């Protein structure tokens, strides 16, 4: 970069450009996305960056974004493309009048990038344990060595109560499946170490998250992104560190649903819509998701 320590401040964050990295510091203001506040700051090594873009934003803004390399950041790997644009930690939104300055820094960054492709290890530090959050049906905690689920008597299914509280050593895990709480039926599921694509193909029927003792489910106000996603990222990073290799991504086919169950969930969704807790767009989108599972 031109000078170590140069800072480019935008809405909700400021980027400090150093000789070998970009230090992103997030604001803690009331309008700052909660995920950014939870992250605090992140140091992104230049070797973790694939590219840099500068594009027009909304309402007189421009957006400077760095594209992380595949496998470089456990947070992005855990999110699996589910983060909303406003929650992307690699976007810096600036007033349009700062476009020339932003373009200068974008060019400076591009000139320093030498790596591309999937990384063999995480290059961006994960959130640090201990971490915990409250899900709809229990409390999830991670101390760095094991993940624990403690069921809630008000939300947990009878199947989970029968199985009892759970503890999963990192050494026994192969990865994490996170479905955003901003989607209908969000959850966090722990995948066993021996899970792989062939096993998933051979046994496509998996328990629903609310019936699976290896999963906790989200709901209104339970398991929000800023709590559950850093949790998932920390577990993923611990799994990779313990195994010495990247967690194997597992694509688990969604089980076919009972039509009566689908009808009941659509009815419940309609009630939330009538109460104003779900927008027209969210209602239509989530209803379509449910009907697609028939």
C-alpha positions, 0 to 999 in steps of 0.5 A: 500500500502507499503508506502503512496505516492508511485508513478508509472510513465508511458506513459501519466500518473502517479499513486500515491498510497495512503491508500484509493485511487489511484490518477491518474495524466495525462500529458499535453504533445502533445502526451497525448490523449486529453481526459486525458488532459481534465481530468487532474487528477482523484482520484479513491477510492479503493472501486470503484475498482473491480480488477487489471490486468497486461498484455503485451502491444505493442512494448515492454510495459506492461499495468497495469489496474484497473477495475472500478466497474459497476456504480462507474464512470459516465465517464465510464457509459456515454461512454458505452464501446465506448472508444478506448483502447488508451483512457481508463483512467484506463490504465497505459502503462509502459516500459516492463523493469518495469514489475516486479515493476508494478506486485508488485503494482498490487499485493499490490492493489489486497490485499486491494480490498474488494468491488465488484458488481454494486455500488449504487452511483458514487464513482469517482468524475465527471467533474465539471460544467460549461461545454460546447462544440460546436456540428455540429448543435449547442452549448451545455452548462451545468451550473450544473442545466440545459442543454442548446442547442443553434442551429447553423444557418449553421448546425441545421435542420429545425426541430430544428430551428422550435423548437427553442433553448432548455433548460432542467432542470436536474430535468426533465432528466432521463439520457444521451445517448452518441454516440462517435463522432469517430463513424459515426453519433455521438450524445449526446441525453438527455433522459426524466425522465420518460423514461424506457425500457418498454416505449422504447419498446412501442414506438420504433420509435425515431427521428433521432438525427439531427431532435431531439431537445433533441439532438446535433449531432457531425461531423468532428471536432465537439463534440470531445470525450474530450469535449462531454464525460466529458459533458455527464458524468457531466450531468449523475452525476447531474441527479443521485444526483438530483434523489437520484438514478442511472439514468435508462439506456434506450436502444433506438432501432435505427429507420429503415432508408430510403434506399435513405438516406442510399445511400446518406450517403454512397456517402458522406462517399465515398467522405470523403474517396477519400479526405483522411479524412477517412481511408480504415478501417474506410470507410469499417466499417462505410459503413457496419454500414449504410447498417446494418440499412436498 
